[in-house]
Amino acid sequence: MIVIEHRHADGESCGDIGARRAATVDLAQPLGERAVLEVQQGTPVALTVTG
């Protein structure tokens, strides 16, 4: 799954600034020791594993 950023036009602001975002993903295999990374910078993303 890839989450895509949608930027606002110049001078336009986002009313959701600071809002938490979540995505639920069903994986074919358990995540295990694999990291979830932010695509552009390659930095780890905080996540919660359930089930």
PDB file of all heavy atoms in Angstrom:
ATOM      1  N   MET A   1       0.843  -1.171   0.000  1.00  0.00           N
ATOM      2  CA  MET A   1       0.000   0.000   0.000  1.00  0.00           C
ATOM      3  C   MET A   1       0.890   1.236   0.000  1.00  0.00           C
ATOM      4  O   MET A   1       1.856   1.314   0.743  1.00  0.00           O
ATOM      5  CB  MET A   1      -0.873   0.001   1.247  1.00  0.00           C
ATOM      6  CG  MET A   1      -1.733   1.213   1.358  1.00  0.00           C
ATOM      7  SD  MET A   1      -2.855   1.024   2.743  1.00  0.00           S
ATOM      8  CE  MET A   1      -2.783   2.640   3.381  1.00  0.00           C
ATOM      9  N   ILE A   2       0.563   2.193  -0.828  1.00  0.00           N
ATOM     10  CA  ILE A   2       1.287   3.457  -0.867  1.00  0.00           C
ATOM     11  C   ILE A   2       0.288   4.568  -0.620  1.00  0.00           C
ATOM     12  O   ILE A   2      -0.752   4.637  -1.279  1.00  0.00           O
ATOM     13  CB  ILE A   2       1.996   3.654  -2.216  1.00  0.00           C
ATOM     14  CG1 ILE A   2       3.067   2.569  -2.407  1.00  0.00           C
ATOM     15  CG2 ILE A   2       2.588   5.047  -2.309  1.00  0.00           C
ATOM     16  CD1 ILE A   2       3.760   2.622  -3.731  1.00  0.00           C
ATOM     17  N   VAL A   3       0.588   5.435   0.349  1.00  0.00           N
ATOM     18  CA  VAL A   3      -0.244   6.603   0.642  1.00  0.00           C
ATOM     19  C   VAL A   3       0.370   7.781  -0.088  1.00  0.00           C
ATOM     20  O   VAL A   3       1.558   8.045   0.034  1.00  0.00           O
ATOM     21  CB  VAL A   3      -0.298   6.877   2.166  1.00  0.00           C
ATOM     22  CG1 VAL A   3      -1.113   8.121   2.446  1.00  0.00           C
ATOM     23  CG2 VAL A   3      -0.876   5.664   2.887  1.00  0.00           C
ATOM     24  N   ILE A   4      -0.428   8.500  -0.860  1.00  0.00           N
ATOM     25  CA  ILE A   4       0.072   9.597  -1.678  1.00  0.00           C
ATOM     26  C   ILE A   4      -0.322  10.940  -1.080  1.00  0.00           C
ATOM     27  O   ILE A   4      -1.471  11.144  -0.693  1.00  0.00           O
ATOM     28  CB  ILE A   4      -0.466   9.485  -3.111  1.00  0.00           C
ATOM     29  CG1 ILE A   4      -0.013   8.154  -3.721  1.00  0.00           C
ATOM     30  CG2 ILE A   4      -0.012  10.659  -3.969  1.00  0.00           C
ATOM     31  CD1 ILE A   4      -0.621   7.848  -5.056  1.00  0.00           C
ATOM     32  N   GLU A   5       0.648  11.843  -1.028  1.00  0.00           N
ATOM     33  CA  GLU A   5       0.438  13.193  -0.513  1.00  0.00           C
ATOM     34  C   GLU A   5      -0.224  14.045  -1.594  1.00  0.00           C
ATOM     35  O   GLU A   5       0.133  13.971  -2.761  1.00  0.00           O
ATOM     36  CB  GLU A   5       1.805  13.774  -0.146  1.00  0.00           C
ATOM     37  CG  GLU A   5       1.793  15.234   0.172  1.00  0.00           C
ATOM     38  CD  GLU A   5       3.199  15.770   0.389  1.00  0.00           C
ATOM     39  OE1 GLU A   5       4.100  15.418  -0.385  1.00  0.00           O
ATOM     40  OE2 GLU A   5       3.371  16.518   1.338  1.00  0.00           O
ATOM     41  N   HIS A   6      -1.211  14.854  -1.203  1.00  0.00           N
ATOM     42  CA  HIS A   6      -1.855  15.802  -2.113  1.00  0.00           C
ATOM     43  C   HIS A   6      -1.642  17.201  -1.542  1.00  0.00           C
ATOM     44  O   HIS A   6      -2.229  17.555  -0.520  1.00  0.00           O
ATOM     45  CB  HIS A   6      -3.352  15.510  -2.246  1.00  0.00           C
ATOM     46  CG  HIS A   6      -3.621  14.189  -2.895  1.00  0.00           C
ATOM     47  ND1 HIS A   6      -3.573  14.014  -4.261  1.00  0.00           N
ATOM     48  CD2 HIS A   6      -3.913  12.986  -2.367  1.00  0.00           C
ATOM     49  CE1 HIS A   6      -3.839  12.754  -4.541  1.00  0.00           C
ATOM     50  NE2 HIS A   6      -4.052  12.106  -3.414  1.00  0.00           N
ATOM     51  N   ARG A   7      -0.804  17.977  -2.200  1.00  0.00           N
ATOM     52  CA  ARG A   7      -0.487  19.322  -1.720  1.00  0.00           C
ATOM     53  C   ARG A   7      -1.581  20.300  -2.116  1.00  0.00           C
ATOM     54  O   ARG A   7      -2.223  20.158  -3.145  1.00  0.00           O
ATOM     55  CB  ARG A   7       0.849  19.775  -2.276  1.00  0.00           C
ATOM     56  CG  ARG A   7       1.985  18.948  -1.723  1.00  0.00           C
ATOM     57  CD  ARG A   7       3.309  19.597  -2.046  1.00  0.00           C
ATOM     58  NE  ARG A   7       4.386  18.801  -1.495  1.00  0.00           N
ATOM     59  CZ  ARG A   7       5.062  19.142  -0.406  1.00  0.00           C
ATOM     60  NH1 ARG A   7       4.790  20.250   0.224  1.00  0.00           N
ATOM     61  NH2 ARG A   7       6.025  18.367   0.043  1.00  0.00           N
ATOM     62  N   HIS A   8      -1.734  21.339  -1.290  1.00  0.00           N
ATOM     63  CA  HIS A   8      -2.683  22.411  -1.572  1.00  0.00           C
ATOM     64  C   HIS A   8      -2.037  23.440  -2.496  1.00  0.00           C
ATOM     65  O   HIS A   8      -0.813  23.525  -2.593  1.00  0.00           O
ATOM     66  CB  HIS A   8      -3.101  23.101  -0.268  1.00  0.00           C
ATOM     67  CG  HIS A   8      -3.926  22.214   0.610  1.00  0.00           C
ATOM     68  ND1 HIS A   8      -5.261  22.023   0.433  1.00  0.00           N
ATOM     69  CD2 HIS A   8      -3.577  21.451   1.675  1.00  0.00           C
ATOM     70  CE1 HIS A   8      -5.715  21.187   1.348  1.00  0.00           C
ATOM     71  NE2 HIS A   8      -4.709  20.815   2.115  1.00  0.00           N
ATOM     72  N   ALA A   9      -2.863  24.228  -3.138  1.00  0.00           N
ATOM     73  CA  ALA A   9      -2.376  25.310  -3.996  1.00  0.00           C
ATOM     74  C   ALA A   9      -1.689  26.366  -3.131  1.00  0.00           C
ATOM     75  O   ALA A   9      -1.924  26.445  -1.923  1.00  0.00           O
ATOM     76  CB  ALA A   9      -3.533  25.929  -4.764  1.00  0.00           C
ATOM     77  N   ASP A  10      -0.840  27.194  -3.747  1.00  0.00           N
ATOM     78  CA  ASP A  10      -0.171  28.282  -3.024  1.00  0.00           C
ATOM     79  C   ASP A  10      -1.198  29.158  -2.324  1.00  0.00           C
ATOM     80  O   ASP A  10      -2.224  29.509  -2.904  1.00  0.00           O
ATOM     81  CB  ASP A  10       0.657  29.137  -3.987  1.00  0.00           C
ATOM     82  CG  ASP A  10       1.894  28.413  -4.480  1.00  0.00           C
ATOM     83  OD1 ASP A  10       2.291  27.416  -3.837  1.00  0.00           O
ATOM     84  OD2 ASP A  10       2.456  28.842  -5.493  1.00  0.00           O
ATOM     85  N   GLY A  11      -0.935  29.479  -1.072  1.00  0.00           N
ATOM     86  CA  GLY A  11      -1.820  30.336  -0.298  1.00  0.00           C
ATOM     87  C   GLY A  11      -3.006  29.612   0.312  1.00  0.00           C
ATOM     88  O   GLY A  11      -3.752  30.181   1.088  1.00  0.00           O
ATOM     89  N   GLU A  12      -3.194  28.361  -0.015  1.00  0.00           N
ATOM     90  CA  GLU A  12      -4.296  27.567   0.531  1.00  0.00           C
ATOM     91  C   GLU A  12      -3.786  26.808   1.750  1.00  0.00           C
ATOM     92  O   GLU A  12      -2.662  26.332   1.763  1.00  0.00           O
ATOM     93  CB  GLU A  12      -4.776  26.591  -0.537  1.00  0.00           C
ATOM     94  CG  GLU A  12      -6.055  25.878  -0.191  1.00  0.00           C
ATOM     95  CD  GLU A  12      -6.514  24.981  -1.331  1.00  0.00           C
ATOM     96  OE1 GLU A  12      -5.671  24.288  -1.925  1.00  0.00           O
ATOM     97  OE2 GLU A  12      -7.706  24.983  -1.604  1.00  0.00           O
ATOM     98  N   SER A  13      -4.602  26.689   2.789  1.00  0.00           N
ATOM     99  CA  SER A  13      -4.163  25.969   3.982  1.00  0.00           C
ATOM    100  C   SER A  13      -5.006  24.708   4.182  1.00  0.00           C
ATOM    101  O   SER A  13      -6.078  24.569   3.624  1.00  0.00           O
ATOM    102  CB  SER A  13      -4.266  26.864   5.219  1.00  0.00           C
ATOM    103  OG  SER A  13      -5.613  27.230   5.439  1.00  0.00           O
ATOM    104  N   CYS A  14      -4.478  23.832   5.004  1.00  0.00           N
ATOM    105  CA  CYS A  14      -5.150  22.569   5.298  1.00  0.00           C
ATOM    106  C   CYS A  14      -5.779  22.657   6.686  1.00  0.00           C
ATOM    107  O   CYS A  14      -5.086  22.916   7.670  1.00  0.00           O
ATOM    108  CB  CYS A  14      -4.144  21.419   5.242  1.00  0.00           C
ATOM    109  SG  CYS A  14      -4.872  19.832   5.691  1.00  0.00           S
ATOM    110  N   GLY A  15      -7.054  22.410   6.777  1.00  0.00           N
ATOM    111  CA  GLY A  15      -7.750  22.445   8.055  1.00  0.00           C
ATOM    112  C   GLY A  15      -7.444  21.242   8.930  1.00  0.00           C
ATOM    113  O   GLY A  15      -7.762  21.224  10.113  1.00  0.00           O
ATOM    114  N   ASP A  16      -6.823  20.221   8.377  1.00  0.00           N
ATOM    115  CA  ASP A  16      -6.520  19.000   9.121  1.00  0.00           C
ATOM    116  C   ASP A  16      -5.109  18.982   9.674  1.00  0.00           C
ATOM    117  O   ASP A  16      -4.603  17.931  10.062  1.00  0.00           O
ATOM    118  CB  ASP A  16      -6.722  17.771   8.236  1.00  0.00           C
ATOM    119  CG  ASP A  16      -8.180  17.504   7.950  1.00  0.00           C
ATOM    120  OD1 ASP A  16      -9.023  17.940   8.749  1.00  0.00           O
ATOM    121  OD2 ASP A  16      -8.470  16.867   6.931  1.00  0.00           O
ATOM    122  N   ILE A  17      -4.446  20.101   9.720  1.00  0.00           N
ATOM    123  CA  ILE A  17      -3.051  20.141  10.196  1.00  0.00           C
ATOM    124  C   ILE A  17      -2.991  19.587  11.614  1.00  0.00           C
ATOM    125  O   ILE A  17      -3.807  19.904  12.454  1.00  0.00           O
ATOM    126  CB  ILE A  17      -2.488  21.565  10.099  1.00  0.00           C
ATOM    127  CG1 ILE A  17      -1.094  21.501   9.556  1.00  0.00           C
ATOM    128  CG2 ILE A  17      -2.517  22.310  11.369  1.00  0.00           C
ATOM    129  CD1 ILE A  17      -0.570  22.777   9.026  1.00  0.00           C
ATOM    130  N   GLY A  18      -2.091  18.680  11.850  1.00  0.00           N
ATOM    131  CA  GLY A  18      -1.942  18.064  13.165  1.00  0.00           C
ATOM    132  C   GLY A  18      -2.894  16.907  13.415  1.00  0.00           C
ATOM    133  O   GLY A  18      -2.829  16.267  14.459  1.00  0.00           O
ATOM    134  N   ALA A  19      -3.770  16.616  12.455  1.00  0.00           N
ATOM    135  CA  ALA A  19      -4.718  15.521  12.632  1.00  0.00           C
ATOM    136  C   ALA A  19      -4.008  14.181  12.453  1.00  0.00           C
ATOM    137  O   ALA A  19      -3.121  14.048  11.625  1.00  0.00           O
ATOM    138  CB  ALA A  19      -5.852  15.633  11.621  1.00  0.00           C
ATOM    139  N   ARG A  20      -4.377  13.201  13.247  1.00  0.00           N
ATOM    140  CA  ARG A  20      -3.808  11.862  13.101  1.00  0.00           C
ATOM    141  C   ARG A  20      -4.446  11.195  11.891  1.00  0.00           C
ATOM    142  O   ARG A  20      -5.615  11.387  11.603  1.00  0.00           O
ATOM    143  CB  ARG A  20      -4.097  11.018  14.335  1.00  0.00           C
ATOM    144  CG  ARG A  20      -3.320  11.471  15.529  1.00  0.00           C
ATOM    145  CD  ARG A  20      -3.556  10.492  16.678  1.00  0.00           C
ATOM    146  NE  ARG A  20      -2.643  10.751  17.751  1.00  0.00           N
ATOM    147  CZ  ARG A  20      -1.504  10.084  17.928  1.00  0.00           C
ATOM    148  NH1 ARG A  20      -1.172   9.114  17.131  1.00  0.00           N
ATOM    149  NH2 ARG A  20      -0.715  10.377  18.941  1.00  0.00           N
ATOM    150  N   ARG A  21      -3.630  10.420  11.193  1.00  0.00           N
ATOM    151  CA  ARG A  21      -4.132   9.653  10.065  1.00  0.00           C
ATOM    152  C   ARG A  21      -3.856   8.180  10.315  1.00  0.00           C
ATOM    153  O   ARG A  21      -2.871   7.840  10.947  1.00  0.00           O
ATOM    154  CB  ARG A  21      -3.430  10.069   8.768  1.00  0.00           C
ATOM    155  CG  ARG A  21      -4.098  11.258   8.108  1.00  0.00           C
ATOM    156  CD  ARG A  21      -3.268  12.432   8.251  1.00  0.00           C
ATOM    157  NE  ARG A  21      -3.798  13.578   7.514  1.00  0.00           N
ATOM    158  CZ  ARG A  21      -3.584  14.781   7.941  1.00  0.00           C
ATOM    159  NH1 ARG A  21      -2.944  14.981   9.061  1.00  0.00           N
ATOM    160  NH2 ARG A  21      -4.013  15.793   7.261  1.00  0.00           N
ATOM    161  N   ALA A  22      -4.708   7.333   9.807  1.00  0.00           N
ATOM    162  CA  ALA A  22      -4.518   5.900  10.002  1.00  0.00           C
ATOM    163  C   ALA A  22      -4.879   5.163   8.717  1.00  0.00           C
ATOM    164  O   ALA A  22      -5.709   5.617   7.946  1.00  0.00           O
ATOM    165  CB  ALA A  22      -5.403   5.408  11.143  1.00  0.00           C
ATOM    166  N   ALA A  23      -4.224   4.046   8.514  1.00  0.00           N
ATOM    167  CA  ALA A  23      -4.545   3.162   7.397  1.00  0.00           C
ATOM    168  C   ALA A  23      -4.509   1.736   7.928  1.00  0.00           C
ATOM    169  O   ALA A  23      -3.599   1.359   8.656  1.00  0.00           O
ATOM    170  CB  ALA A  23      -3.532   3.329   6.268  1.00  0.00           C
ATOM    171  N   THR A  24      -5.518   0.957   7.581  1.00  0.00           N
ATOM    172  CA  THR A  24      -5.564  -0.445   7.974  1.00  0.00           C
ATOM    173  C   THR A  24      -5.213  -1.276   6.751  1.00  0.00           C
ATOM    174  O   THR A  24      -5.759  -1.061   5.672  1.00  0.00           O
ATOM    175  CB  THR A  24      -6.971  -0.817   8.479  1.00  0.00           C
ATOM    176  OG1 THR A  24      -7.290   0.021   9.591  1.00  0.00           O
ATOM    177  CG2 THR A  24      -7.034  -2.274   8.901  1.00  0.00           C
ATOM    178  N   VAL A  25      -4.276  -2.208   6.928  1.00  0.00           N
ATOM    179  CA  VAL A  25      -3.787  -3.005   5.810  1.00  0.00           C
ATOM    180  C   VAL A  25      -3.830  -4.477   6.177  1.00  0.00           C
ATOM    181  O   VAL A  25      -3.376  -4.871   7.249  1.00  0.00           O
ATOM    182  CB  VAL A  25      -2.323  -2.612   5.473  1.00  0.00           C
ATOM    183  CG1 VAL A  25      -1.802  -3.420   4.312  1.00  0.00           C
ATOM    184  CG2 VAL A  25      -2.225  -1.126   5.192  1.00  0.00           C
ATOM    185  N   ASP A  26      -4.395  -5.297   5.305  1.00  0.00           N
ATOM    186  CA  ASP A  26      -4.359  -6.750   5.467  1.00  0.00           C
ATOM    187  C   ASP A  26      -3.176  -7.261   4.651  1.00  0.00           C
ATOM    188  O   ASP A  26      -3.113  -7.053   3.435  1.00  0.00           O
ATOM    189  CB  ASP A  26      -5.659  -7.390   4.963  1.00  0.00           C
ATOM    190  CG  ASP A  26      -6.843  -7.037   5.852  1.00  0.00           C
ATOM    191  OD1 ASP A  26      -6.657  -6.994   7.082  1.00  0.00           O
ATOM    192  OD2 ASP A  26      -7.938  -6.805   5.311  1.00  0.00           O
ATOM    193  N   LEU A  27      -2.223  -7.909   5.317  1.00  0.00           N
ATOM    194  CA  LEU A  27      -1.025  -8.399   4.656  1.00  0.00           C
ATOM    195  C   LEU A  27      -1.162  -9.864   4.291  1.00  0.00           C
ATOM    196  O   LEU A  27      -1.817 -10.635   4.990  1.00  0.00           O
ATOM    197  CB  LEU A  27       0.185  -8.233   5.585  1.00  0.00           C
ATOM    198  CG  LEU A  27       0.479  -6.810   6.062  1.00  0.00           C
ATOM    199  CD1 LEU A  27       1.618  -6.828   7.071  1.00  0.00           C
ATOM    200  CD2 LEU A  27       0.807  -5.902   4.886  1.00  0.00           C
ATOM    201  N   ALA A  28      -0.527 -10.276   3.188  1.00  0.00           N
ATOM    202  CA  ALA A  28      -0.540 -11.671   2.765  1.00  0.00           C
ATOM    203  C   ALA A  28       0.251 -12.536   3.740  1.00  0.00           C
ATOM    204  O   ALA A  28      -0.055 -13.704   3.934  1.00  0.00           O
ATOM    205  CB  ALA A  28       0.047 -11.805   1.353  1.00  0.00           C
ATOM    206  N   GLN A  29       1.287 -11.923   4.368  1.00  0.00           N
ATOM    207  CA  GLN A  29       2.110 -12.612   5.356  1.00  0.00           C
ATOM    208  C   GLN A  29       2.298 -11.681   6.542  1.00  0.00           C
ATOM    209  O   GLN A  29       2.222 -10.456   6.388  1.00  0.00           O
ATOM    210  CB  GLN A  29       3.477 -12.951   4.771  1.00  0.00           C
ATOM    211  CG  GLN A  29       3.426 -13.887   3.590  1.00  0.00           C
ATOM    212  CD  GLN A  29       4.813 -14.114   3.010  1.00  0.00           C
ATOM    213  OE1 GLN A  29       5.796 -13.573   3.480  1.00  0.00           O
ATOM    214  NE2 GLN A  29       4.871 -14.911   1.957  1.00  0.00           N
ATOM    215  N   PRO A  30       2.560 -12.223   7.737  1.00  0.00           N
ATOM    216  CA  PRO A  30       2.795 -11.365   8.898  1.00  0.00           C
ATOM    217  C   PRO A  30       3.949 -10.390   8.652  1.00  0.00           C
ATOM    218  O   PRO A  30       4.906 -10.704   7.938  1.00  0.00           O
ATOM    219  CB  PRO A  30       3.161 -12.351  10.006  1.00  0.00           C
ATOM    220  CG  PRO A  30       2.554 -13.644   9.586  1.00  0.00           C
ATOM    221  CD  PRO A  30       2.642 -13.642   8.078  1.00  0.00           C
ATOM    222  N   LEU A  31       3.863  -9.205   9.239  1.00  0.00           N
ATOM    223  CA  LEU A  31       4.898  -8.188   9.079  1.00  0.00           C
ATOM    224  C   LEU A  31       6.229  -8.661   9.638  1.00  0.00           C
ATOM    225  O   LEU A  31       7.286  -8.392   9.074  1.00  0.00           O
ATOM    226  CB  LEU A  31       4.460  -6.888   9.782  1.00  0.00           C
ATOM    227  CG  LEU A  31       5.351  -5.681   9.599  1.00  0.00           C
ATOM    228  CD1 LEU A  31       5.469  -5.287   8.144  1.00  0.00           C
ATOM    229  CD2 LEU A  31       4.836  -4.519  10.431  1.00  0.00           C
ATOM    230  N   GLY A  32       6.185  -9.391  10.750  1.00  0.00           N
ATOM    231  CA  GLY A  32       7.407  -9.931  11.351  1.00  0.00           C
ATOM    232  C   GLY A  32       8.382  -8.822  11.717  1.00  0.00           C
ATOM    233  O   GLY A  32       8.003  -7.820  12.304  1.00  0.00           O
ATOM    234  N   GLU A  33       9.624  -8.968  11.330  1.00  0.00           N
ATOM    235  CA  GLU A  33      10.674  -8.002  11.650  1.00  0.00           C
ATOM    236  C   GLU A  33      10.849  -6.942  10.564  1.00  0.00           C
ATOM    237  O   GLU A  33      11.731  -6.098  10.644  1.00  0.00           O
ATOM    238  CB  GLU A  33      12.004  -8.733  11.865  1.00  0.00           C
ATOM    239  CG  GLU A  33      11.986  -9.691  13.046  1.00  0.00           C
ATOM    240  CD  GLU A  33      11.754  -8.979  14.376  1.00  0.00           C
ATOM    241  OE1 GLU A  33      12.359  -7.924  14.598  1.00  0.00           O
ATOM    242  OE2 GLU A  33      10.954  -9.497  15.176  1.00  0.00           O
ATOM    243  N   ARG A  34      10.020  -6.980   9.526  1.00  0.00           N
ATOM    244  CA  ARG A  34      10.150  -6.011   8.435  1.00  0.00           C
ATOM    245  C   ARG A  34       9.738  -4.619   8.905  1.00  0.00           C
ATOM    246  O   ARG A  34       8.841  -4.458   9.715  1.00  0.00           O
ATOM    247  CB  ARG A  34       9.280  -6.412   7.246  1.00  0.00           C
ATOM    248  CG  ARG A  34       9.735  -7.710   6.607  1.00  0.00           C
ATOM    249  CD  ARG A  34       8.842  -8.115   5.469  1.00  0.00           C
ATOM    250  NE  ARG A  34       7.537  -8.516   6.013  1.00  0.00           N
ATOM    251  CZ  ARG A  34       6.442  -8.611   5.288  1.00  0.00           C
ATOM    252  NH1 ARG A  34       6.450  -8.324   4.017  1.00  0.00           N
ATOM    253  NH2 ARG A  34       5.303  -8.997   5.839  1.00  0.00           N
ATOM    254  N   ALA A  35      10.400  -3.615   8.366  1.00  0.00           N
ATOM    255  CA  ALA A  35      10.081  -2.222   8.706  1.00  0.00           C
ATOM    256  C   ALA A  35       9.094  -1.662   7.687  1.00  0.00           C
ATOM    257  O   ALA A  35       9.062  -2.075   6.536  1.00  0.00           O
ATOM    258  CB  ALA A  35      11.353  -1.383   8.692  1.00  0.00           C
ATOM    259  N   VAL A  36       8.293  -0.706   8.137  1.00  0.00           N
ATOM    260  CA  VAL A  36       7.422   0.065   7.248  1.00  0.00           C
ATOM    261  C   VAL A  36       8.103   1.412   7.085  1.00  0.00           C
ATOM    262  O   VAL A  36       8.405   2.091   8.067  1.00  0.00           O
ATOM    263  CB  VAL A  36       6.006   0.226   7.851  1.00  0.00           C
ATOM    264  CG1 VAL A  36       5.144   1.105   6.967  1.00  0.00           C
ATOM    265  CG2 VAL A  36       5.370  -1.144   8.061  1.00  0.00           C
ATOM    266  N   LEU A  37       8.370   1.809   5.830  1.00  0.00           N
ATOM    267  CA  LEU A  37       9.152   3.005   5.575  1.00  0.00           C
ATOM    268  C   LEU A  37       8.351   4.078   4.846  1.00  0.00           C
ATOM    269  O   LEU A  37       7.486   3.770   4.030  1.00  0.00           O
ATOM    270  CB  LEU A  37      10.388   2.671   4.731  1.00  0.00           C
ATOM    271  CG  LEU A  37      11.325   1.612   5.287  1.00  0.00           C
ATOM    272  CD1 LEU A  37      12.439   1.340   4.285  1.00  0.00           C
ATOM    273  CD2 LEU A  37      11.895   2.044   6.626  1.00  0.00           C
ATOM    274  N   GLU A  38       8.687   5.323   5.119  1.00  0.00           N
ATOM    275  CA  GLU A  38       8.179   6.466   4.370  1.00  0.00           C
ATOM    276  C   GLU A  38       8.957   6.461   3.059  1.00  0.00           C
ATOM    277  O   GLU A  38      10.181   6.402   3.055  1.00  0.00           O
ATOM    278  CB  GLU A  38       8.431   7.746   5.185  1.00  0.00           C
ATOM    279  CG  GLU A  38       7.772   8.986   4.649  1.00  0.00           C
ATOM    280  CD  GLU A  38       8.567   9.642   3.544  1.00  0.00           C
ATOM    281  OE1 GLU A  38       9.800   9.543   3.543  1.00  0.00           O
ATOM    282  OE2 GLU A  38       7.945  10.233   2.666  1.00  0.00           O
ATOM    283  N   VAL A  39       8.265   6.466   1.930  1.00  0.00           N
ATOM    284  CA  VAL A  39       8.884   6.218   0.640  1.00  0.00           C
ATOM    285  C   VAL A  39       9.936   7.254   0.242  1.00  0.00           C
ATOM    286  O   VAL A  39      11.024   6.906  -0.187  1.00  0.00           O
ATOM    287  CB  VAL A  39       7.805   6.122  -0.472  1.00  0.00           C
ATOM    288  CG1 VAL A  39       8.430   6.036  -1.840  1.00  0.00           C
ATOM    289  CG2 VAL A  39       6.916   4.924  -0.226  1.00  0.00           C
ATOM    290  N   GLN A  40       9.651   8.532   0.372  1.00  0.00           N
ATOM    291  CA  GLN A  40      10.561   9.553  -0.140  1.00  0.00           C
ATOM    292  C   GLN A  40      11.857   9.644   0.649  1.00  0.00           C
ATOM    293  O   GLN A  40      12.921   9.814   0.080  1.00  0.00           O
ATOM    294  CB  GLN A  40       9.872  10.914  -0.186  1.00  0.00           C
ATOM    295  CG  GLN A  40       8.790  10.971  -1.247  1.00  0.00           C
ATOM    296  CD  GLN A  40       8.128  12.325  -1.338  1.00  0.00           C
ATOM    297  OE1 GLN A  40       8.111  13.079  -0.375  1.00  0.00           O
ATOM    298  NE2 GLN A  40       7.590  12.638  -2.494  1.00  0.00           N
ATOM    299  N   GLN A  41      11.781   9.558   1.971  1.00  0.00           N
ATOM    300  CA  GLN A  41      12.974   9.701   2.793  1.00  0.00           C
ATOM    301  C   GLN A  41      13.516   8.372   3.310  1.00  0.00           C
ATOM    302  O   GLN A  41      14.625   8.293   3.808  1.00  0.00           O
ATOM    303  CB  GLN A  41      12.700  10.643   3.968  1.00  0.00           C
ATOM    304  CG  GLN A  41      12.367  12.047   3.510  1.00  0.00           C
ATOM    305  CD  GLN A  41      12.076  12.981   4.662  1.00  0.00           C
ATOM    306  OE1 GLN A  41      12.313  12.652   5.816  1.00  0.00           O
ATOM    307  NE2 GLN A  41      11.565  14.151   4.360  1.00  0.00           N
ATOM    308  N   GLY A  42      12.716   7.328   3.221  1.00  0.00           N
ATOM    309  CA  GLY A  42      13.156   6.011   3.670  1.00  0.00           C
ATOM    310  C   GLY A  42      13.223   5.860   5.175  1.00  0.00           C
ATOM    311  O   GLY A  42      13.883   4.965   5.684  1.00  0.00           O
ATOM    312  N   THR A  43      12.525   6.732   5.890  1.00  0.00           N
ATOM    313  CA  THR A  43      12.547   6.670   7.350  1.00  0.00           C
ATOM    314  C   THR A  43      11.416   5.783   7.864  1.00  0.00           C
ATOM    315  O   THR A  43      10.353   5.702   7.249  1.00  0.00           O
ATOM    316  CB  THR A  43      12.429   8.080   7.960  1.00  0.00           C
ATOM    317  OG1 THR A  43      11.248   8.713   7.437  1.00  0.00           O
ATOM    318  CG2 THR A  43      13.635   8.933   7.613  1.00  0.00           C
ATOM    319  N   PRO A  44      11.626   5.100   9.001  1.00  0.00           N
ATOM    320  CA  PRO A  44      10.582   4.232   9.558  1.00  0.00           C
ATOM    321  C   PRO A  44       9.319   5.007   9.946  1.00  0.00           C
ATOM    322  O   PRO A  44       9.386   6.149  10.373  1.00  0.00           O
ATOM    323  CB  PRO A  44      11.242   3.648  10.807  1.00  0.00           C
ATOM    324  CG  PRO A  44      12.704   3.799  10.577  1.00  0.00           C
ATOM    325  CD  PRO A  44      12.865   5.044   9.762  1.00  0.00           C
ATOM    326  N   VAL A  45       8.184   4.369   9.772  1.00  0.00           N
ATOM    327  CA  VAL A  45       6.878   4.929  10.116  1.00  0.00           C
ATOM    328  C   VAL A  45       6.409   4.258  11.396  1.00  0.00           C
ATOM    329  O   VAL A  45       6.500   3.035  11.533  1.00  0.00           O
ATOM    330  CB  VAL A  45       5.871   4.667   8.981  1.00  0.00           C
ATOM    331  CG1 VAL A  45       4.478   5.111   9.362  1.00  0.00           C
ATOM    332  CG2 VAL A  45       6.326   5.340   7.690  1.00  0.00           C
ATOM    333  N   ALA A  46       5.886   5.048  12.324  1.00  0.00           N
ATOM    334  CA  ALA A  46       5.316   4.484  13.553  1.00  0.00           C
ATOM    335  C   ALA A  46       4.061   3.684  13.195  1.00  0.00           C
ATOM    336  O   ALA A  46       3.258   4.125  12.378  1.00  0.00           O
ATOM    337  CB  ALA A  46       4.978   5.589  14.536  1.00  0.00           C
ATOM    338  N   LEU A  47       3.918   2.504  13.789  1.00  0.00           N
ATOM    339  CA  LEU A  47       2.741   1.700  13.503  1.00  0.00           C
ATOM    340  C   LEU A  47       2.328   0.884  14.705  1.00  0.00           C
ATOM    341  O   LEU A  47       3.093   0.706  15.641  1.00  0.00           O
ATOM    342  CB  LEU A  47       2.988   0.790  12.298  1.00  0.00           C
ATOM    343  CG  LEU A  47       4.204  -0.149  12.391  1.00  0.00           C
ATOM    344  CD1 LEU A  47       3.764  -1.513  12.847  1.00  0.00           C
ATOM    345  CD2 LEU A  47       4.868  -0.204  11.048  1.00  0.00           C
ATOM    346  N   THR A  48       1.109   0.407  14.644  1.00  0.00           N
ATOM    347  CA  THR A  48       0.569  -0.463  15.689  1.00  0.00           C
ATOM    348  C   THR A  48       0.164  -1.769  15.013  1.00  0.00           C
ATOM    349  O   THR A  48      -0.598  -1.766  14.047  1.00  0.00           O
ATOM    350  CB  THR A  48      -0.670   0.177  16.344  1.00  0.00           C
ATOM    351  OG1 THR A  48      -0.297   1.427  16.894  1.00  0.00           O
ATOM    352  CG2 THR A  48      -1.237  -0.717  17.422  1.00  0.00           C
ATOM    353  N   VAL A  49       0.679  -2.879  15.512  1.00  0.00           N
ATOM    354  CA  VAL A  49       0.348  -4.195  14.965  1.00  0.00           C
ATOM    355  C   VAL A  49      -0.724  -4.804  15.861  1.00  0.00           C
ATOM    356  O   VAL A  49      -0.578  -4.882  17.071  1.00  0.00           O
ATOM    357  CB  VAL A  49       1.599  -5.106  14.942  1.00  0.00           C
ATOM    358  CG1 VAL A  49       1.234  -6.484  14.416  1.00  0.00           C
ATOM    359  CG2 VAL A  49       2.692  -4.476  14.089  1.00  0.00           C
ATOM    360  N   THR A  50      -1.829  -5.230  15.230  1.00  0.00           N
ATOM    361  CA  THR A  50      -2.922  -5.862  15.976  1.00  0.00           C
ATOM    362  C   THR A  50      -3.180  -7.243  15.400  1.00  0.00           C
ATOM    363  O   THR A  50      -2.844  -7.520  14.255  1.00  0.00           O
ATOM    364  CB  THR A  50      -4.213  -5.021  15.896  1.00  0.00           C
ATOM    365  OG1 THR A  50      -4.598  -4.905  14.528  1.00  0.00           O
ATOM    366  CG2 THR A  50      -4.016  -3.650  16.504  1.00  0.00           C
ATOM    367  N   GLY A  51      -3.828  -8.072  16.207  1.00  0.00           N
ATOM    368  CA  GLY A  51      -4.247  -9.391  15.747  1.00  0.00           C
ATOM    369  C   GLY A  51      -3.180 -10.313  15.656  1.00  0.00           C
ATOM    370  O   GLY A  51      -2.561 -11.074  15.302  1.00  0.00           O
TER     371      GLY A  51
END
